[in-house]
Amino acid sequence: MRKLNIVLFMGGDSGEYEVSIGSASQVQNNLDKDKFNVYPVLIRDGNWTFTGDDGHQVPFDRNVHGLKVGGNTIRFDCAFIAIHGTPGEDGKLQGYLDMAGIPYTTCDVTTSALTFNKYFCNDLAIQYGVKVAKTVLLRNSDIWNAEALAQEVELPCFIKPNKSGSSVGVSKVYTVDEIPVAIAKAFAEDDEVLVQQFIKGREMACGVFKLNSEIKVLPVTEIVSENDFFDYEAKYTAGLASEITPAPISADQSAECMRITEYLYRKFNCAGVVRFDYFLTGDEWWFLEVNTVPGFSAGSIVPKQVKAAGYSLEDFYGSLVEEAIKQK
C-alpha cells in the first residue's frame, strides 16, 4: 500500500506561534511512519517553507500545491493543520486548500471563520439555546466609556481580543481605572475587542472528534489555575495549572457537558478534532469558546483526554488524516 504524503502546516502569524511549533512536533512524532510521509511546512510572514533533514530549505510552491525536491514535485494527499490562530484557525488556509483540492484535518472555511470570531460564535451559541456570558463588542473606531462598560457587564469582567487564542491579550479587570489599559492591550492583538461578563465557576474543557464518521466525545477536563485565571502563563508554564482528566464532577454533570459538546459540534458543522471550553456554575454549563485547532503538544488538554479515553496518539492522529481524506 502506498504511503500517503502529508503536509503538516505549523507556525502562523499570531501570538500562538511557539505553541503551534510544539503541536506540530507532537503530531509529526506520532504519525505512523509506515503509513505517512510527513513534510512540515512553516508558514510565517507570507513565507511557506519546508526544511529537509539536511537543513536545506525549500519553498512550498502554491502554484503547483506541492514541494519541488530533487527535481521532483511532491503533491499531498492531505494537510494536517497545526496552526493556532491565523491563518490556520480562521479559514484562510482552508480556503487555499479547498481551491487546491487538498483534504485537511480541520473544520471547513465557514465554520473556521465563524467560530474564530468569538462574538459571532457566541451569538450562534445563544441561538442554539446555550448559556453565554453578557458581551460587548468594541471595534477600533468605536467611542466607548469605561464606566458605562463596567455598568453593562459588571465588575470584575474579562477584556479580550475577539479573534485570538491561548489567552493572548486577555485581562481580568476589577476596577474602572483598569479598563482603558486592558482594552489597549487587547487592541494590540486584534482590531475588535470583547468586554465580557465574569462567570464565577469551574473551568472545564471537552474535546470531540469524528472516527469512522461517528462523533466521539472525549472525557471532560477541569482546569485549575494557580494564577487569577487560566492565562497564557498558566497554560504554558509547568506547575501553574492543574488539568484533571476526567474532571471530578458528577456523572450527570459530565454527561450534560458531553451532550452539549456533541450538540454544538453538530450545530457548528465541525470536522476533525475540536475542543469546547465552558464554565460550570452549580449544575449550569456556560459556553466560553470553541477551539477548532486545539493544542497538540505533550502538555495540551486534548492529547491527555485522548489517552484517558483509551486511544493511542498514533491511532488518533492517523484517524484524523484518514477521516479528512474520506470526507473529501
N, C-alpha and C positions, 0 to 999 in steps of 0.2 A: 504494500500500500504506500502511495506517495506521501512523503512528509509535507505538511502544509506550511506555507510561508506566512508568517505573522509579522506585521509591522506593529511595534509597541511604541505608541506615542507618549512622550513624557515632557516635563518642563513647563512650558506655558509662560504667560506674561502677567501673572498675578503674584500676590504675596505668598501663595502656596507652592511656589517653585520647588523649594527644598523638600517639601512634603511629597510632591509628585516624584521626585528623583528616588526617594525611599520606597514609594509604592511600586514604581517600575522595577526596581531591583528585586523586590519580593516576588513580583509576578514572573519576571524572567527566570528566577531561580526555581520556580515551582511549576513552570510549564514543561510538560513531558518532552524531553529532548528526542525521544524515539518517534514522537508524533509531529513535532513542530520545529521548524527553523525560525528562530526569533531574531528580529532585526530592530534594536532600539533606535528610535529616531527622536532627537531632541529638537523641540520647537521653542525658539527664543528670539525675540526681536525681529521677527519676519524670516529668520533662517530655519531651515529644516535640515538637520544634519545627522548622518549615521557615522559612527566611529567604529571601525573594524578592530579586531583583536590586535592588529599590528599598530594601532594608533592612527592609521590613515583615515582622514575624514572624507566622506562622500556626500554631496548634497542629494536630498530626496528630490527627484525630478517630478514636479507637479504637472508637467505636460504629458508624460507617459505613465504617471501614477506609480512610479517604482524607483528602484535604485539601479544605476549603471555601475556594475562592479566587474572588473577584469574583462571588459568588452561585452559582457552580457547584461541584459536588463532583467532584474528580479522583480516580478509582479506578485501581488499579495492576494492571498485567499481570504484574509480577514485582518481587521485592525483592532488591536486591544488598546483602548483609550485609558491612560492612567494620568491624565492631566486634570488637576483640580482647578476650578476657575477657568478663565478664558485662555485659549479657545476650545478647551476640551469639554467643558461642562455647560456652556451657554448655547450650543447648537452650531457654532461656526464651523468647527472641524467636521461635524456630522454632515453639514451641507456640502462640503467639499467631497466627502466620501460617498455621499449619495450620487453626486454627479460623476464620480469616478467609477461607480458600480462596485465599491468595496464594502462588504458587510462589516459591521462594527459592534462592539460589545455593550453599547450603552443605549439609552433612550434615543428616540428619533429627534429631528430638528425641533419640531414644535414643542414636544414635551420638555426637552432640554432647555429651550429658551424660556418657556413659561415658568418652569419650576426654579430656574436660576434667578428669576426676578421674584424676590421674596414677597413683594407687595401683591403682584398678580397671583402668585401661588396661594397666598393667604386668602385672597378673595374667592378663589376656586374652592378652597377647603371649606370656607364658610358656606358657600352654595351647596356643598356636599354634606352639610349638617355637622361639621366637626367644629369643636370649640377652638377659637383663635383669640389671642390677646388683642386688645384695642390698639390700633396702629395709626400713626400719622405719617404720611409721605411728604418729604421735602425735596424739591428739585433745586439745583444750584442757583436758579434765577428767582426763587421764591423769597418773599419777605416774611420773616417769622418773628414771634415774640416769645422769649423764654418763659415768662410767667404764664402766658396762655397755653403753651405746650404742657407745662407742668400741671396746670389745672385740668387739661383734657385727658391726659393719661395717668396722672397722679405720680407721686414720687414714693420710693425710688422707681426709676424706669431704665430701660435699655436704649442706647442710641447706637445704630449700626449702619454700615453701608447696605444698600438694597441688594447689590449684586456682588457678593464676596463670600468667602468661606473660611474655615479654621479660626473663626472669631477675629480675623484681622480687621483692625479699625473699630472694634466694638468696645463700648464703655458702659459701665453701670453707674448711673448718676443718682446722687442723693439730694442735691440742693440745686436751686435755680441757677446759682452762680456757676455751677459746673457744666451747665447745658451748652453754652457757646463753645467751650473748649472741646467738648465731646463731639459736637456737630462738625467742627473744623477737622477733627481727627478722622471722622467718618468720610467727610467730603474729600479727604486726601486719597481715599481708596476708590471712590465712585462718585458719579455726578448725581446720585439720588441717595437720600438718607432716610432711615426709618426711626421714628421715636415711638417706642413700644412699651405698653403696659408691662409691669413686672408681675409675673405669676409666681406666687410662693408655692413651691412644691419640690418634688424629687425629679431630677432629670433622668430621662430614660431614652434608650435608642433601640431600634428594632430593624434588622436587615431582612431583605426579601429578594428572591431571585427566581428565575424560571429554570426548571430542569425537565427535559423531555416535554416541553410545552405546558408543564404543570407548575403552578405557583407554589414555592416553598418559602414559608416564613421561618426565620431563624429565631433562636431564643432571645428574650429581652435582656438588655444590659442596663444596670443602674450605674450612673456616673456620679461619683462623689469627689468634688474638687476641694483641694486644700486652700485654693485662692477664693476670692469673693464670688467668682463664678468660673465656669469652665472656659477660660480664655486661652489664647494661643500658647502662653507659657505653660499653663496647666495641661494642655493637650499634648505637648511635645517635650516636657521635662520630666524625667523619671522621678517618681515619688511625690509629685504634686497632685495626682489624681488617682483614684481607685476606680476601676471599671469591673463591676461584679457581674459575671455571667454564669448561670442565669440570675436575674435580679431577685433579691429577697422580697418578693411580693406574693400575694395570694394567687392561687390557681385561677380564680375568677378574674383578677386584675390582669394577669398575664394573658389569659385567653381573650380578654377585651382588647388589649393592646395589639395582639396578633390579628384579631378580627379587623380592627381599624386599619392596620398596616396593609393587609391584603385588599381591603376595600379601596383604599387610596391608590394602591399600586394599579388596580384595575381602572379606577376612575381617571387617573392621570395618564393612562395608557403607557405605563412604564415598560421598560425592557432591560435585560441584563440585571445586575445586582444594584439595589438601591437601599439607602438607609434613611429611615424616618426617625425624627427626633421629637420628643414630647416632654411635657411636664405632667407629673401625676400629683394631683391635689385631692386628698381623700381617695375617692374612687373615680374621680373625673379626670379624663385624659384631655390635655390641651396640646394641640398641634403646634410645633415650633418651626420645623423646616424639613425639607427633603434634600438629600444629597444623592444626585444621580451618578456621581463618580466618587464614591466613598473611599476613605483611605485604605490602602492595601499593605502598608508597611507592617513589620513584625509587631509593633505596638498598637496597631489600629484596631478598632472595635469589630469590624466585620470579620476579619480573619479569626479573631477569638470566638465569635459566635459560630463561625463555620466549624471550628474544631469542637466546640461544645455540642453542636448538632450531630457530630459523628462523621463528618466528611473530612477527607484529606484535602489539603490545599491544592495538591496536584490535580486531583479529580475535579475540585471546584473550579479552578481557573480554566482547566481544559473544557469543562462543561459550558462555561460562558462563551468560549470560542465556538464550540460545536453548535450551541443554541443560536448564536448570531448567524452562522452560515446557513443553518436550517431555516431560520425565519426569513432570510433574504431569498 
